[in-house]
Amino acid sequence: MTKKYLKNCIILLIVLSFLIIPSIAVGEEKISFMYLHGGTTQDYIEQFQLAKGSVNIVSPNYFELDATGNLVIKVDNTLTNYFHQQKVKVIPYLSNHWDRASAQLALQNFEKLANDLAVAADIYNLDGINIDLENLTYEDRHLLTRFAATLRNKLKSQGRTVSIAVGAVDRPLTSGWKSAYDLSNLSQAVDYIIVMAYDQHWRNSGPGPIAALDWVKSQLDYMTTQIPKDKLVLGVPFYGRVWTNNQNGDGIWYTDIIKAVQENNAELQWHDEYQVPFTKYIKADGNTKEIWFENARSIREKIRLVSTYGLKGAAAWRLGQEDPSIWKDYTIWLNGHYFRDTIGHWAESDILYLSSRSIVSGKDMYHYAPDVGITRAEAVALLSRVFNWKLGPDNPFVDVPDSYWAKEPILKAYNHSIIRGIAPGKFGPEEKLTRAQLAVILQRAFLLEGTGEIKYNFLDVPQGHWAAREIYILKNLGFIAGRSTNQFAPDSNVTRAELAAMVARIIR
C-alpha cells in the first residue's frame, strides 16, 4: 500500500464522517403510477429504464372482460418478476376497453368478479388491482361502488390495494359516462382514486389542449371536495392529439410529434393561457395538421399541482409516450421541489437536486432567485446542511453576535477551519461571497486535492493569486469554470445558482 493511496483513504474517511446528504423524500413518498399498454415485455422494460428510477408503481393491462362479462387473465410473469426485482409495485388494471355491455354484465355478478381478481392477485403475486371500467352510466354507479368495496375487502386481508380510475369533473353529473363514478362513496370503498385529468379535447371534438392547466385546476377544485386529498392521485397525459382539417384527433406520441415538426418545417408554439405546447402546419398535400400535446414544461406545471393541492401522487397514461426529458427531474417535481424562476435556467437541475435534499431553499415557495448574489453567511449555512460539523467553544468574530441567525453554522465552520474571516475579529457575514472565496471554502470543506499538472490558464488568476491553488484544484476536478474561456472573475460575486451548481457537482 503506497503512502499516496493511504492518504487518499484517510481523506475519504474524514469526508464521509462529516458529510450528510439528506434523503430525497420529505415525508411520505408520493405515488408515481404509470400505466403500461400496447407494448411487449421488452418495450415496457426499456420504457421503465428510461424513467431513471422515477416510477414506483406500474399498471400493465393484465385483466380484461370478455363479451359475457367474465374475467380474462393475461398476466406476464416475466414482467412482474422484473419489476419486483426493481422494488417497483405491480398493480395491473382491469379494463373493459370502453365496452359498456361487457362491464354491465360483469357488475351484475360483481362478487364473482371480485373473487376471481382476488384469487389471481394471490396466484400471480400482484400488489393490488386498479379498476378502469369506462363508458358506464349513472344507473351503474351503485354496482360499480359495491364491486370496488367488495374487491377491497378481499384484497385488504392479503395486504394488497384497490384503486380506481375515474373521469375528471368540475360538478355533479347525472348523465354521461363520467356520472358512473360516485366519488364520495368510491373514496371510502378504495385505497385511492386516480383522476383522469385529460381528454379535455378528444378524438371527436375540435382541436384544443388535452389538459389545459386551468382546466385541470378546475377539475381538482371540485374533486377535492368529494375525495380526500390523501386518496386522490392526479392522472396526467403523456400523449398528444393530431387533428387533420379540424377532425379526427388521433393520439400521437411525443417522439412522433417532434419528427412531424422537423419533416414539415413546422414551428413549435407555447400557449400562455393553457400552459401547453402546440403546432399547426399545412402539409404538401394541402391538409392542415394541428397538434396539441405535452412536453416537459407542461408536465412540470401539472405535476406541481400534486404538492399545491396536497395530493397522494401522480399517474400517467401512458409510459413510453412522453417527452423523455421529463425524467431528469420528475421525482423532484412530484415531491414538491420546484421553482418558477429556474425553469430553463442553466443550473435548474442542480438547484432542484439540492432543494429536494433540503440543502437549499427558495426565497419563497415558488422563487429561488438564481441570479442573486449570496452572502458569506448564507453560503456557510448552506454547507452546514451538508456536513455534520461540531460546534466549537470560541467565537472570534465581533460581527457574529449571539443573536445572529447564522451564528451556529459560522462557528461550526470556523471550528473545522473551513472559514477564517476577512480580517482579525471580523467574518463579514452580510458581505457578498466572491468566486475566489467560494473556491477556497469548497476546497477546505470537501478536502479536495488536485490531480495532474496545474495549468494557470486564467489570465486573472496567475500562479501568485492568493486563491490560485484552490481555484485550479476545483477547475481540474471539473467542479468550477470561468466566466469566459480565460477569465475566472475571482472578485465577482457568486450567485445563488453558481453556489448550488458547484455543491451539487461535488456531492452527486
N, C-alpha and C positions, 0 to 999 in steps of 0.2 A: 504494500500500500504506500503510494507516494505521499509526500508532505502536502502537495497541492490538492490531492484527492481528499486527504483527511481534513484539510482546511475547509474545502467546499462542503463537506458533510457537516462539519461543525456549524458553518454559516447557515446551512439549510435547516438544521435542528433549531437554531436560535430563532430564525424567521418563523418557523412553524409554531414555536412556543408562544410567539407574540400574535400571530396572525389569526384573526377570527373573521370568517366570511359568513354573514348571516344567511339562513336558508331563504330560498326564493319565495316560499309561501308565507303569507301573513294571514294567520288564522287558517280556517279550513280551505283546502284546495278546491277551486271551482271545477265543476264538471266540464270536460271538453269532449263532447259526444259527437261522433262522426258516423253518418250513415254510409254504408257500402252497398253499391248496386251496379249491376250491369257489367261486371268485370270478372276476370279469372282470379284464382288464388294468388298467382304471381303478381297480377295487376294490383291487388289490394295490398300486398306486402310492400311493393315498390312505392305505392302512394303513401302508405304509412311511414315508410323510411324517409320520404321527402319532408314529412312533417316534423322531423327532428325532435321527437320527444314531446310534442305539444298536445298529444291526444291521450286521454286516459280511459275512454270508453269507445268501442267500435260496435256498430249495429249492422251486421250483414242480414240479407233477406233470407233467413233460414226457414221461415214459415209462411205458407200461403193457404188459401181456401180454394177447394175445387167448386165446381158448379152446384154441387149438392150441399155445400157448407161444411164439408169435412176437412180436417186439417191435413195439409200436405207438408211433409218434412223434407228439407233439403240441406241438412247440416253438413258442413265441411270441417271434418275433424282436424285435418292438417292446418287449416286456417285458425281454428280455435286454439290448437296447441301452440301455434306460433305466437299468437297474441298473449296467451297466458305466460309464455316464456319471457315476453317483454314487459310483464307486470301490468298488462292492459286488460280491463274487463271486457267480456264479450256478452253483449245484451242484444240479441238479434230481434228484428222486428217482424210482427205478424201483419201481413198486408192482404187486402182484397183487390188491390190494383184497380180501384175505382169501380169495381163490380158491385153494385148495390144489392142485387139479388143474392149473391153468394154470402155476403155479410149478414143480410137479414135472416137467411136460413140458418147460419151458424149461431146467431144470437138467440134464435128460438130454442136452441138446446145449449145455452151458454155454459151450463155446468159441465157437460161433456167436453166442450172445447177447452174450458179451464183445466179440467183434469188431464186431458191429452197433452196440453202445453206443460203442465207441471211435471208430468212423467218424462217428457222429452228433455226438459231443463235438467232433471236429475240424471238421466241416462247420459247426456252429452256434456255434462259438467259446465253448464252455462251460468252466467252470473245474474241473469234476470231475463225479463221479456219486455219488449216495447210494443205497445199496441198501436197500429197505424191503419185503422179502419176508416175509410173516407167515402164520401158520397152517400151517406145515410140521411135520414130525415129527422125532423123534430119528434115524430112519433117513436123513433127508435132510441131516443136518448135514455130512457129509463133502463131498457135492457142492456144498453152499452155500459151504463154505470154499474149495474148489477154484475155484469160479466167481469169488469175490471176489479170490483171489490172481491168477487169470488176467487179470481186468479191470484190476487194479492194475498188472500188468506192462506191459499195453498203454498205459495212460494215463500211467504214470510217465515214459516216453520223450517224451511230449507236454508234460510239466510240469503234469499235472493230477492231482487227488487222488481217492481212492476211500474212502468211508466207508460204514458200515452201521449201521442202527438195529436194536437188539436189545431183547428183553423184559427187564425187571428181575427178578433172582432173588436170593435170600439163601442158596442152597445148590445143589449139583449136582442136575440133574434128568435123568431118563431117559424121561420121558413128558410129554405136553402140548406145546403149540406153542412154549413158551419153551425146550424142550430141544433145539430145532433149531440153537441157536447154540453152537458150540464156542468159547467165549470166549477161551481161551488161544491157540488156533491162529488164530482170526479176528484177534486183535490183532496177530499177525505178518503177516497177509495184507493188512491195510488200513492206511490212514494214521491213522484214528481211528474210534472206536466211539461211537455215540450211544445211551445207555441210556434207554429209555423208562420213566422212573420215575413212572408214572401208571397210572390204572385199577386202583388197589388195590381199589376198589369199581367195578363196571362195570354195563353195562346190565341184565344178568340176575341181578345179585346184589342183596342188600338194600341199603338206604340206608347211606351212610357216606362218609368222605373219599375224594376222588380220589387224594390223595397226602398222607397224614399225615406230618409231619416225621420222627417217629421211624421210621416205615416206610421212608421214603426213605433215612435213615441206615443202616438195617439192610441194605438192598439194596447200598448203596455199600460198607459194611464187607466184604461178601463179594466184590463185583465188583472191588474194587481189589486183591484177591488174585489175580485172574485176568487183569486188564487193566492194563497200565502206566498210572499216573495221567496221564502226559503224552499218553496216547492216548484218555482217557476224557472224553466230553462228557456232562454231565448234562442229560437231557431233562426238561422241566417242563411241566405242563399249564396252558394259558391258559383252558380251558373248565371248566364245571361240569356237574353232572348233576341232573336233577329226577325224583324218583320220585313216582308217583301211587298212593296207598294201598299203599306199600312195594313197588311193582312198576314195571318198565319205566323204568329210569334213563336217560332220553334226554339227549343232550348239550344244553347251553344256554350261550349267550354271556353275558358279564358284563353288558352293557347290557340284555339281556332279563331278567336276574335282578333288577336294580335296578328295572326297570319293573314286574315282577310284585310285588315287595315293596311298592312305592308303591301300586299299584292294589288290593292286598288288605290294606293297613294292617298288614303283617307286620312283625316285628322281626328285624333282622339280629343274629346272635349270634356269639360267638367261642369256639371250643373250645380251652381252655387246654392240654389234653393233646395234641391233634392239631395244634394251631397252624394252624388253618384256619377260615374263616367258614362259617356255615350258617344256614338259616332253615327254619321249619316253620309251616304255617298251614292252615286249613280254608277252602276256597272256598265261595261261596254255594250251589253245587250239592251240597255235602256231602262232596266229595272232599278228601282230605288230601294236601297237597303238601309234600315235603321236598327241599330243595336243598342240596347240598354243592358248594362252589366255591372259587375262589382270588381273592384281592384283592392289593393292593399289599403289604400286611403279610405275607401268607403266601408270596407270591412272593419277597419280600426274604429271608425266612428260608431258603428253598431255594437261592436264588442265592448266598447267603453260603457254602454248602457247597462251592462251586467253589474258593474260597480255603482253606477249612478243610481240605479233602482234597487240595489241590494239583492240581486237575483242569485239563484243557485249555480248558474253556469250558462254555457252556450252550446248549441248543437248546430250542425250544418248539413244541408243537402247539396251536394254530397262530396265525399272525399275524392280528389282527382280532378275536379272541375275548376279548382281555384287558381287565383294568381299565386304562383309558388313563393313569391317574395313575402307573403304574409307570415310564413313560418319563422322568419328571423326573430320576430318579437311577439308572436301570437300569445304565448303564455304570459308574457309581461302585461300585454293589454288586458287579457282575461282576468288577471289577478289584481287589476286596479292601478297599474303603474303607467301613467300616461300624461303627457304634457302637450297642450295645443301648440305652444311656440317652439317645439322641437321637431315638428313634422317636416321631414325633408332636410333637416339640419345635418351637417356632416358628422356631428357627434351624437346623433339621436340614439343609435344602438348602445353606445357606451353609457349615456345618461340613463336610459331605461334599465340597463343591466344593473347599475349601481342603485337606482331607485328601487328596483324590485328586491334588493337585498338590504334596504333601509340604510344605505351608506350615504346617499344624498337625498335631499328633499327639495321640493319646489318652493318658490316664493309664495305660492298659494296652491290650491288643489290642482289647477289646470295650467299653471305657468312656472317654468323653470328659470327663465331669464338667462339663456345660454351664453349670450354675448356680453353680459355684465361682468365687470371686474369682481374679483373675490378678495376679501380681506385676509390678512395673515391669521387672524383668529378663526375665521370660517374654515380656512384650509386645514389648520391643525385639528379643529373639531371634527372635520370630515375624516381625517386619518385616524382619529381616536376611535372611530366606529369600526375601523378595520382591525386595529391592534388591541391586545389585552395589556396595555401599559399599566404599570403600577404607579400610584401617586407617591411622590417623594415628600419629605418634610419641609423643604425650602421653597421660598418664593422670593427670587431675587429681583422681581420686576415691580417697580413702583406704579407702573401704569396698568397693572393687573390686580386691582383690589379684590377683596373677598366677595364683593357684590357683583363682580363682573361675570357675565353669563358663561363665558368660556374659560373661566379660571382653571377648572379641573383638567380639561384636556390640554391646556397650555402647560400646566405644571407637570402633567404626566409626560408630555413630550420633552420637556426640559430635563426631567429626571432620567430619561433614557438617551440624553444627548442628541436628540433629534433637532432641537432648536436652541439657539444661543442668544437671541436678541439682536437688535440693530445698534445698540450702544450699551455701555455699562448701566445696568439697572433699568433698561428700557426694552420692552418687547415690540412696541408699536402695533398693538392688536388691531387697530382700526385702519392702519395703512394698507394700501393695496399690495398684494403679493406680486413680486416680479417673476419673470420666467426663470431668471438665474436662481433666485431664492427657492423657487419650487424644485428645480433640479437638485439642489443641494439637500433639501428636506426629503425628497423621494429617495435619493441615493442612500441617505443615512437610515431612513425608516425601513427600507426593504433590503438593506445591506447588499446593494448591487455592486458588482465588480465588472470591470471591462474585460473584453476578450480581443486579442489581436492588437495590431499596431494602431495607435491613435493618429488619425489624420485631422489636423487642425484646419478644417476647410470652411469654417465660418469666419468671414472677414472681421466680424465684430466680437469674436471670441478667440483671441490669439492665445498662444500657449501660456502667457503670463497672466491671463484673466483670473480673478480670484475664484471663479466657479468653473473654470475650464475643465478640470478633471471630472466633476460630476456631470456637466452638460454632455461631454463626449462619451462618458460611460452610458448614459441613457440613450444617446443617439446611436451608438454602436449596437446596443441591445434592441433597437427598433421601437423604443418607448416614447421618443420625442423627435420632433422635426423642426426645421427652421420656418420662419415666416416666409422665406423665399429660399432659393437654391443655396445661396452663400451668405445669408443673413439670419442670425438666430433671434435678434432683438432681445438681448438679455435683460435690459432695463424696462422693457414694456410690461404692462400689467397682464397678469394671467386672467383669462376669462373663466367663468364657471364651466363652460363647455370643455376648454382645454384641460382643466384640472380633472374633470370626470374622465376624459379620454385617456389621459396618462395613467391614472389609477386603475381604470378598467383594463387597460392593456397589460398592466403588470400582474394583476391578480387573476385574470382569466386563465 
